[in-house]
Amino acid sequence: MGAPESLIAAIAAQIAETAGFTGCATLSLRVRAALREVPREAFVPASERKLAYVNRALPIGHRQTISQPFVVALMTELLDVGPGDRVLEIGTGSGYQAAVLSRLVAQVYSVELIAELAARARRSLADLDYTNVEIRVGDGAEGWLEHAPYDAIIVTAAAPELPPALARQLKPGGRLVAPIGRAHDHQMLCLCTLTPRGTLATHRVLPVAFVPLRRAPPPARA
């Protein structure tokens, strides 16, 4: 069973309330259906499952969170993906955002720095038989060059500026949604579109609060 209608209604109401900032006036039928289908309780720790359908972020361990359902819905809407698209996600976390996207696109590639979270997300997705999500452990700021270019890229952790490697892995006309800003400081959700000239056109959408994008440590010197 996916999200109860009360959560869907709360998300739709918040989408409408923030339309003046985001440009998203309504919760689309496709995103609504994906949220309804994906059981959020399968992606939160057992201790948090009673709160799985509350419209708020929840801790998932390792100082990471599963995003607020409204934010998941908004970022998904901003990506504007289609059934044939291939999407790169930076920051798998619990796997919930990847699961929602998997209901809307052909393939999701997701990069997670924390091996334990990546393994847990793989199990959760496998238990639901969501087979079009591939997860690797690595430095998300480097993207996943092997499968580039992508129709869309979503970043679920904040960095002071967009990692350059990600823009290089986006198709012309592709959309990238990411929170930009420092940890515990002002962050802005941004929608970036790659122009035919290869530059990013950036639209500031909404103030947000995300965990910081963590980088892999540099290799030790011999």
One Martini backbone bead per residue (centre of mass of N, CA, C, O) as a GRO file, in nm:
protein
  222
    1MET     BB    1   0.096   0.036   0.023
    2GLY     BB    2   0.068   0.357  -0.014
    3ALA     BB    3  -0.014   0.660   0.016
    4PRO     BB    4  -0.221   0.830   0.179
    5GLU     BB    5  -0.456   1.069   0.109
    6SER     BB    6  -0.367   1.274   0.325
    7LEU     BB    7  -0.083   1.321   0.207
    8ILE     BB    8  -0.159   1.401  -0.077
    9ALA     BB    9  -0.323   1.649   0.014
   10ALA     BB   10  -0.089   1.797   0.155
   11ILE     BB   11   0.090   1.824  -0.092
   12ALA     BB   12  -0.109   1.970  -0.280
   13ALA     BB   13  -0.142   2.217  -0.096
   14GLN     BB   14   0.160   2.304  -0.097
   15ILE     BB   15   0.188   2.339  -0.396
   16ALA     BB   16  -0.022   2.568  -0.416
   17GLU     BB   17   0.109   2.767  -0.203
   18THR     BB   18   0.404   2.767  -0.382
   19ALA     BB   19   0.354   2.855  -0.686
   20GLY     BB   20   0.483   3.146  -0.691
   21PHE     BB   21   0.780   3.014  -0.669
   22THR     BB   22   0.780   2.733  -0.854
   23GLY     BB   23   0.540   2.693  -1.092
   24CYS     BB   24   0.367   2.480  -0.931
   25ALA     BB   25   0.019   2.438  -0.911
   26THR     BB   26   0.018   2.117  -0.936
   27LEU     BB   27  -0.041   1.782  -0.888
   28SER     BB   28   0.026   1.547  -1.081
   29LEU     BB   29  -0.089   1.249  -1.181
   30ARG     BB   30   0.183   1.097  -1.200
   31VAL     BB   31   0.298   1.176  -0.922
   32ARG     BB   32   0.061   1.088  -0.754
   33ALA     BB   33   0.080   0.786  -0.835
   34ALA     BB   34   0.366   0.735  -0.730
   35LEU     BB   35   0.312   0.809  -0.433
   36ARG     BB   36   0.086   0.597  -0.397
   37GLU     BB   37   0.262   0.337  -0.466
   38VAL     BB   38   0.483   0.416  -0.266
   39PRO     BB   39   0.605   0.283   0.032
   40ARG     BB   40   0.742   0.469   0.280
   41GLU     BB   41   0.779   0.255   0.511
   42ALA     BB   42   1.011   0.094   0.343
   43PHE     BB   43   1.224   0.370   0.394
   44VAL     BB   44   1.212   0.338   0.706
   45PRO     BB   45   1.264   0.298   1.008
   46ALA     BB   46   1.097   0.130   1.246
   47SER     BB   47   1.091   0.381   1.451
   48GLU     BB   48   0.935   0.568   1.203
   49ARG     BB   49   0.664   0.437   1.081
   50LYS     BB   50   0.440   0.614   1.224
   51LEU     BB   51   0.565   0.870   1.029
   52ALA     BB   52   0.554   0.805   0.716
   53TYR     BB   53   0.265   0.997   0.669
   54VAL     BB   54   0.423   1.247   0.731
   55ASN     BB   55   0.505   1.585   0.634
   56ARG     BB   56   0.828   1.480   0.682
   57ALA     BB   57   1.128   1.447   0.787
   58LEU     BB   58   1.358   1.161   0.842
   59PRO     BB   59   1.553   0.954   1.003
   60ILE     BB   60   1.825   0.701   0.874
   61GLY     BB   61   2.099   0.760   0.953
   62HIS     BB   62   2.411   0.896   0.933
   63ARG     BB   63   2.291   1.193   0.927
   64GLN     BB   64   2.029   1.123   0.769
   65THR     BB   65   1.750   1.167   0.533
   66ILE     BB   66   1.417   1.167   0.459
   67SER     BB   67   1.233   1.340   0.273
   68GLN     BB   68   0.994   1.538   0.231
   69PRO     BB   69   0.725   1.475   0.039
   70PHE     BB   70   0.701   1.754  -0.089
   71VAL     BB   71   0.993   1.762  -0.197
   72VAL     BB   72   0.977   1.514  -0.372
   73ALA     BB   73   0.747   1.618  -0.549
   74LEU     BB   74   0.874   1.883  -0.648
   75MET     BB   75   1.133   1.769  -0.777
   76THR     BB   76   0.981   1.587  -0.972
   77GLU     BB   77   0.829   1.806  -1.121
   78LEU     BB   78   1.081   1.974  -1.214
   79LEU     BB   79   1.202   1.749  -1.398
   80ASP     BB   80   1.000   1.648  -1.615
   81VAL     BB   81   0.952   1.345  -1.674
   82GLY     BB   82   0.967   1.046  -1.874
   83PRO     BB   83   0.934   0.713  -1.970
   84GLY     BB   84   1.232   0.727  -2.138
   85ASP     BB   85   1.405   0.815  -1.910
   86ARG     BB   86   1.727   0.912  -1.768
   87VAL     BB   87   1.838   0.909  -1.424
   88LEU     BB   88   2.024   1.103  -1.191
   89GLU     BB   89   2.122   1.031  -0.854
   90ILE     BB   90   2.223   1.223  -0.565
   91GLY     BB   91   2.156   1.049  -0.299
   92THR     BB   92   1.991   0.785  -0.195
   93GLY     BB   93   1.966   0.678   0.083
   94SER     BB   94   1.673   0.502   0.119
   95GLY     BB   95   1.525   0.518  -0.193
   96TYR     BB   96   1.261   0.687  -0.234
   97GLN     BB   97   1.313   0.877  -0.472
   98ALA     BB   98   1.387   0.649  -0.669
   99ALA     BB   99   1.115   0.505  -0.653
  100VAL     BB  100   0.942   0.731  -0.767
  101LEU     BB  101   1.097   0.759  -1.037
  102SER     BB  102   1.061   0.458  -1.134
  103ARG     BB  103   0.747   0.518  -1.211
  104LEU     BB  104   0.840   0.742  -1.460
  105VAL     BB  105   1.088   0.583  -1.576
  106ALA     BB  106   1.329   0.377  -1.715
  107GLN     BB  107   1.593   0.497  -1.544
  108VAL     BB  108   1.790   0.468  -1.239
  109TYR     BB  109   2.076   0.642  -1.117
  110SER     BB  110   2.258   0.586  -0.805
  111VAL     BB  111   2.448   0.778  -0.558
  112GLU     BB  112   2.634   0.654  -0.266
  113LEU     BB  113   2.858   0.694  -0.003
  114ILE     BB  114   2.701   0.501   0.193
  115ALA     BB  115   2.703   0.168   0.206
  116GLU     BB  116   2.467   0.100   0.400
  117LEU     BB  117   2.250   0.262   0.251
  118ALA     BB  118   2.275   0.126  -0.022
  119ALA     BB  119   2.202  -0.161   0.076
  120ARG     BB  120   1.924  -0.088   0.192
  121ALA     BB  121   1.800   0.021  -0.069
  122ARG     BB  122   1.825  -0.234  -0.236
  123ARG     BB  123   1.638  -0.405  -0.059
  124SER     BB  124   1.383  -0.233  -0.077
  125LEU     BB  125   1.358  -0.249  -0.388
  126ALA     BB  126   1.357  -0.558  -0.414
  127ASP     BB  127   1.101  -0.612  -0.237
  128LEU     BB  128   0.931  -0.437  -0.470
  129ASP     BB  129   1.038  -0.490  -0.763
  130TYR     BB  130   1.250  -0.255  -0.843
  131THR     BB  131   1.448  -0.280  -1.145
  132ASN     BB  132   1.515   0.046  -1.244
  133VAL     BB  133   1.752   0.048  -1.016
  134GLU     BB  134   2.084   0.180  -0.978
  135ILE     BB  135   2.352   0.124  -0.739
  136ARG     BB  136   2.628   0.319  -0.613
  137VAL     BB  137   2.937   0.356  -0.461
  138GLY     BB  138   3.015   0.708  -0.413
  139ASP     BB  139   3.094   1.017  -0.551
  140GLY     BB  140   2.852   1.237  -0.637
  141ALA     BB  141   3.023   1.479  -0.761
  142GLU     BB  142   3.105   1.275  -1.012
  143GLY     BB  143   2.890   1.091  -1.067
  144TRP     BB  144   2.801   0.881  -1.377
  145LEU     BB  145   2.963   0.845  -1.662
  146GLU     BB  146   2.886   0.571  -1.798
  147HIS     BB  147   2.560   0.682  -1.845
  148ALA     BB  148   2.615   0.915  -2.001
  149PRO     BB  149   2.371   1.104  -2.069
  150TYR     BB  150   2.109   1.285  -1.906
  151ASP     BB  151   1.784   1.397  -1.878
  152ALA     BB  152   1.827   1.389  -1.555
  153ILE     BB  153   1.905   1.559  -1.236
  154ILE     BB  154   1.933   1.468  -0.885
  155VAL     BB  155   1.985   1.644  -0.572
  156THR     BB  156   1.987   1.539  -0.205
  157ALA     BB  157   2.223   1.756  -0.150
  158ALA     BB  158   2.417   2.014  -0.024
  159ALA     BB  159   2.598   2.274  -0.198
  160PRO     BB  160   2.762   2.566  -0.258
  161GLU     BB  161   2.802   2.422  -0.542
  162LEU     BB  162   2.789   2.291  -0.840
  163PRO     BB  163   2.911   2.020  -0.965
  164PRO     BB  164   3.062   2.009  -1.271
  165ALA     BB  165   3.016   1.706  -1.352
  166LEU     BB  166   2.705   1.720  -1.376
  167ALA     BB  167   2.670   1.914  -1.616
  168ARG     BB  168   2.836   1.719  -1.814
  169GLN     BB  169   2.591   1.479  -1.775
  170LEU     BB  170   2.395   1.654  -1.942
  171LYS     BB  171   2.162   1.707  -2.154
  172PRO     BB  172   2.042   1.885  -2.385
  173GLY     BB  173   1.767   2.023  -2.208
  174GLY     BB  174   1.821   1.937  -1.943
  175ARG     BB  175   1.743   1.863  -1.595
  176LEU     BB  176   1.835   2.024  -1.277
  177VAL     BB  177   1.805   1.938  -0.927
  178ALA     BB  178   1.918   2.156  -0.652
  179PRO     BB  179   2.074   2.225  -0.358
  180ILE     BB  180   2.205   2.550  -0.265
  181GLY     BB  181   2.443   2.546  -0.003
  182ARG     BB  182   2.511   2.554   0.320
  183ALA     BB  183   2.534   2.421   0.605
  184HIS     BB  184   2.324   2.575   0.821
  185ASP     BB  185   2.211   2.755   0.584
  186HIS     BB  186   2.141   2.903   0.308
  187GLN     BB  187   1.907   2.747   0.088
  188MET     BB  188   1.851   2.663  -0.267
  189LEU     BB  189   1.630   2.564  -0.488
  190CYS     BB  190   1.733   2.445  -0.814
  191LEU     BB  191   1.679   2.507  -1.165
  192CYS     BB  192   1.849   2.345  -1.433
  193THR     BB  193   1.935   2.427  -1.777
  194LEU     BB  194   2.060   2.303  -2.072
  195THR     BB  195   2.186   2.462  -2.321
  196PRO     BB  196   2.291   2.458  -2.649
  197ARG     BB  197   2.570   2.610  -2.542
  198GLY     BB  198   2.636   2.468  -2.246
  199THR     BB  199   2.464   2.623  -2.042
  200LEU     BB  200   2.330   2.729  -1.732
  201ALA     BB  201   1.999   2.770  -1.644
  202THR     BB  202   1.892   2.945  -1.348
  203HIS     BB  203   1.636   2.868  -1.098
  204ARG     BB  204   1.496   2.999  -0.821
  205VAL     BB  205   1.263   2.848  -0.602
  206LEU     BB  206   1.340   2.750  -0.283
  207PRO     BB  207   1.368   2.728   0.036
  208VAL     BB  208   1.595   2.502   0.213
  209ALA     BB  209   1.680   2.179   0.398
  210PHE     BB  210   1.984   2.007   0.378
  211VAL     BB  211   2.203   1.792   0.367
  212PRO     BB  212   2.521   1.748   0.308
  213LEU     BB  213   2.752   1.703   0.069
  214ARG     BB  214   2.949   1.428   0.054
  215ARG     BB  215   3.288   1.342   0.036
  216ALA     BB  216   3.537   1.172  -0.066
  217PRO     BB  217   3.828   1.086   0.034
  218PRO     BB  218   4.136   1.115  -0.029
  219PRO     BB  219   4.393   0.952  -0.117
  220ALA     BB  220   4.648   0.812   0.013
  221ARG     BB  221   4.967   0.852   0.060
  222ALA     BB  222   5.263   0.671  -0.004
   0.00000   0.00000   0.00000
